């Protein structure tokens, strides 16, 4: 079974999936390993590894090796650019930043990464990345040199998500960015989830169980938390329980 199939099975069985993002620039490998173990024990369904900058390629690659030793859930690459591609990832979210008009993040970095991914044999999951206005300047916005989709414009997000679906992408990721002041508006999550047939991931600014549950009930298939893990690991179980709301077929 592919990693993508595993994620879809989790969504169908548990109502939604919970993914936790670890940033190799923020903590040591030992600290990140402890976080990853805490995530897995709390019920996370997969771990994403990625950063907007990447201060050390060696540490980034070594983290994947370490995580495979201590957790049994998928470890997925969530790269900021082609330089973050590693051979030991279970899969990679092959991101195209459709919300912006920076050609490097639309196709340039993908062209650089593609031959390397083929050589490594890493599973590729094509993913539309939509940056949503968060109320503060995030690392993602600064490093991407793109403007986010306005919070009050769900129609723009809907059109971008539908374009992603028609382009053949398998996921759409609505993101306000690491350390965002606000999460993606729940009304926007619902509008996009109702409009497209591909699964919706929501990340950025999700700091508590109530917010996570709201996004899932609005139609999100996966919730991602990042700095919440680093700041307060004790909240992991609460968020995990809030995301896993039961079989989708039973609720349909």
Buried (B, 14 or more C-beta within 10 A) or exposed (E): EEBBEBBBEBBBBBBBBBBBBBBBBBBEBEEBBBBBBBBBEBBBBBBBBBBBEBEEEEBBBBBBEBBBEEBEBBBBBBBBBBEBBBEBBBBBBBBBBBBBEBEBBBEEBBEBBBEBBEEBEBBBBBBBBBBBBBEEEBBBBEBBEBEBBEBEBBEBBBBBBBBBBEEEBBBBBBBBBBBBBBBBBBEBBBBBBEBBEBBBBBBBBBBBBEBBBBBBBBBBBBBBBBBBBBEEBEBBBBBBBBBBBEEBEEEE
